[in-house]
Amino acid sequence: MQVTYYGHSCFLVEVKGKKILFDPFITGNPLAANISIDSIEADYIFLSHAHSDHTGDAIQLALQTKATLVGIWEIHAWAQRNGVTNTHPMNIGGVWNFDFGSVKMVNAVHSSSFEDGSYGGQAAGFYFETEEANFYYAGDTALHYDMKLLGKHFDIDIAFLPIGSNFTMGIDDAMIASKYIKCDKVIGMHYDTFGFIKIDHDAAKKKFMSQDKELILMDINTCKTFTF
């Protein structure tokens, strides 16, 4: 499983020969100014919710790459209205078998609206089961008790969790979330992009280490390979 970080909450995960892009917000992110989205390839684009810091480049990249755009029904309908015909709608609790593995759309506790203020459906996360790894992309969310269901019923190798606080979970709640989902390896996201969500990297990593957990804070535009 290879992971490339494009800043904020945007990752490209490569499994089973497929490139899965999450929440593309690159051109609007000053921390990702050195990344050209023209160079990005994707087979799938998964959107956790409708806020512009998660959907900013989604339409352009979907049209450019011909990727299948996956999101809750309202996001699917929005993408269709904006010229993206290759979409796959889901909703909370649903499971679909893709060519790389299965995906379950799970609950997230967060608001969701498009840039014009219209309703974006419910915010969501995604649980992936593949031959290479099982992983949880939480999206923007508060800590919530449903995470315990993931830990009870699924074997999660690695989790992408928001850690910036103010708009989502912070470090302390992310540590609790990692206990709920029974996953000790966490990739942090949704931090540093704005003044409201800047974190102390060393302090955050030390807190996780104190609980025998690993917090991975990737540099923007870098790749890591994970083997499980």
LINUR-V161017 format. One line per field, one symbol per residue. ss: DSSP state (h for helix, s for strand, l for the rest). phi: phi as a letter, one per 20 degrees, with the letter a starting at -180 (. if undefined). burial: 1 if it has 16 or more other ideal C-beta (glycine too) atoms within 10 Angstrom, else 0. A space follows every 10 residues. Layout:
ss=???
phi=???
burial=???
//
This chain:
ss=lsssslllll sssssllsss sslllllllh hhllllhhhl lllsssllll lhhhhllhhh hhhhhllsss sshhhhhhhh hlllllssss llllssssll ssssssslll llslllllsl lllssssssl lllsssslll llllllhhhh hhhllllsss ssllllllll hhhhhhhhhh llllsssssl llllhhhlll hhhhhhhhhh lllsssllll lsssslll
phi=.dcdddnlde cdddclmddd ddlfccfedf fdfedeffee dbeccddfae gfeccgdfff ffffemfeed afgffgffff fdneeeccfc bgnfcceefd qdcdecfcda ebbffenffd mefbccdddc feadbcdfmf befbffgfff ffdcdefbcd cfcfmmdbgd gfffffgffg elcedcefbl bmfcgfcfce ffffffffff dlcddddeff mcccddcc
burial=1011111111 1111100111 1111110010 0100101001 0111111111 1011111111 1110101111 1101110110 0001001011 0100000101 1011111111 0101000001 1111111111 0111111111 1011001001 1001011111 1111101111 1011101101 1011111111 1111001010 0001101100 0010111101 00000100
//
